[in-house]
Amino acid sequence: MHAQPASSSDSTVRFAVDVRRLPWMRRLAVDYAFDFARVAPFFAGDPADAASWPAAIAAAQGHARPRREVADIVIAQQERRGAPREAVAAARRLSEAATVAVVTGQQAGLFGGPVFTLLKAATAIRLAQRVSRENNVTAVPVFWIDAEDHDWEEVRTCAVLDAELELASIEAVPPDGAGERTIGSLRWPGGITGAADLLLGVLPRTEFTPWLAEIVRTAYAPGHGVAESFGRLLDTVLGPHGLVVYDASDPSAKPLLAELFARELEHPGQTALLAARAGADLVSRGYHMQVMPHASSAALFELDGGRVPIRHDGSHFVTRDVRVPNAEMVSRARTHPETFSPNVLLRPVVQDTLFPTICYVAGPNELAYLAQLRGVYESFRVPMPLMQPRASATLIDAAAVRFLSRHDVPLESLQQQDEHALNELLKTLLPPAVER
């Protein structure tokens, strides 16, 4: 752990921590960052290799996609949310034939969700800036709001530190349909105002408090959609840096995906089979399989208020115990694509069908399931982008920094759920006579 000032104008201190020392890091994520050759067969290229970027850019630029239609949909979303002009200008550039995108995403969390959401978005912004500068290309950072999940438990709370640096949990009053309908279809009841009041009352007051209060109350207002509020917050905080926020639950984009959905249903089980084969290959190399797809499952959900799994029994698809002939389900995908939603295996392909993605900014667990999708990308003839691990940071207060530095306590030792680090520290501080 090595400390250095963040800048000459503040008192922030940075400690560089080698992630290989963190016991919870999975081997695949570690090898991806430090020994890419071991995992190269599962990915499109190494983002640490400068030669990978021109190839990714050429592949994205050369793939036909509905650029103008996608840009119009994104701009319409931005107008509804009141996004800043820098974000709208970036969205307009998506319609240009040579523009590429650096994409990341996350589920719509309460009051912005976990801090790694902001870290992913910031990584995408900085990476897009670097790619633009080094490759003489227009690269736009895009944040994909995964708003078609219905897992309310992952959305309803927000954990923050109070003025005493104690963990406080803020919980939102559930909207009508929470836990059953998709997150993108939920709207905040009047109780969201009380949750915002509680949040602002718990947080310590700083020079940023008035600004924070304004953006939280504006974004999280009664009647706003749950995903919409999340998007408004990202627009306000990171839109001025050119971040384009896209709500993936927008039904107006589904006609652009009709043929992709139909192809998935015309070849039922193929996506699951390809992902399972890659997963087995990962296991044979000493890694883990993040997603274990079922052979009879389509990589699509049917949207029926919530998301309903689609199974295949040979001659029929089955949803909610209703059997639908193969041809009828395929026809439905083409005529009513807004009633379908991709699962975790197909979502990245959907994303990169709409956007000219050269790189996706991923967390460690995302890297693991993306490693199972190279064959899926190839089967749909969509270029697989590079994968960039997101920035990772642990924020601690000044007193903790002084303590760790003074006693040379490694940060990673504090993650263990026991008193080992405390006992080791006491051994160095107490004279032997005390223990005797």
Stockholm file with secondary structure:
# STOCKHOLM 1.0

chainA/1-436         MHAQPASSSDSTVRFAVDVRRLPWMRRLAVDYAFDFARVAPFFAGDPADAASWPAAIAAAQGHARPRREVADIVIAQQERRGAPREAVAAARRLSEAATVAVVTGQQAGLFGGPVFTLLKAATAIRLAQRVSRENNVTAVPVFWIDAEDHDWEEVRTCAVLDAELELASIEAVPPDGAGERTIGSLRWPGGITGAADLLLGVLPRTEFTPWLAEIVRTAYAPGHGVAESFGRLLDTVLGPHGLVVYDASDPSAKPLLAELFARELEHPGQTALLAARAGADLVSRGYHMQVMPHASSAALFELDGGRVPIRHDGSHFVTRDVRVPNAEMVSRARTHPETFSPNVLLRPVVQDTLFPTICYVAGPNELAYLAQLRGVYESFRVPMPLMQPRASATLIDAAAVRFLSRHDVPLESLQQQDEHALNELLKTLLPPAVER
#=GR chainA/1-436 SS CEEEESCTTSCCEEEECCGGGCTTSCHHHHHHHHCGGGTGGGSSCCTTSTTHHHHHHHHHHHSCCCHHHHHHHHHHHHHHHTCCHHHHHHHHHTTSTTCEEEEEEEECCGGGCSHHHHHHHHHHHHHHHHHHHHHTSCEEEEEEEECCCCCGGGTSEEEEECTTSCEEEEECCCCTTTTTSCGGGCBCCTTHHHHHHHHHHHSCCCTTHHHHHHHHHHHSCTTSBHHHHHHHHHHHHHGGGTCEEEETTCGGGGGGGHHHHHHHHHSTTHHHHHHHHHHHHHHHTTCCCSCCCCTTEEEEEEESSSEEEEEECSSEEEETTEEEEHHHHHHHHHHCGGGEEECTTTHHHHHHHHSCEEEEEECHHHHHHHTTCHHHHHHTTCCCCEEEECCCCCCCCHHHHHHHHHHTCCGGGGGSSSSHHHHHHHHHHSCHHHHC
#=GC SS_cons         CEEEESCTTSCCEEEECCGGGCTTSCHHHHHHHHCGGGTGGGSSCCTTSTTHHHHHHHHHHHSCCCHHHHHHHHHHHHHHHTCCHHHHHHHHHTTSTTCEEEEEEEECCGGGCSHHHHHHHHHHHHHHHHHHHHHTSCEEEEEEEECCCCCGGGTSEEEEECTTSCEEEEECCCCTTTTTSCGGGCBCCTTHHHHHHHHHHHSCCCTTHHHHHHHHHHHSCTTSBHHHHHHHHHHHHHGGGTCEEEETTCGGGGGGGHHHHHHHHHSTTHHHHHHHHHHHHHHHTTCCCSCCCCTTEEEEEEESSSEEEEEECSSEEEETTEEEEHHHHHHHHHHCGGGEEECTTTHHHHHHHHSCEEEEEECHHHHHHHTTCHHHHHHTTCCCCEEEECCCCCCCCHHHHHHHHHHTCCGGGGGSSSSHHHHHHHHHHSCHHHHC
//
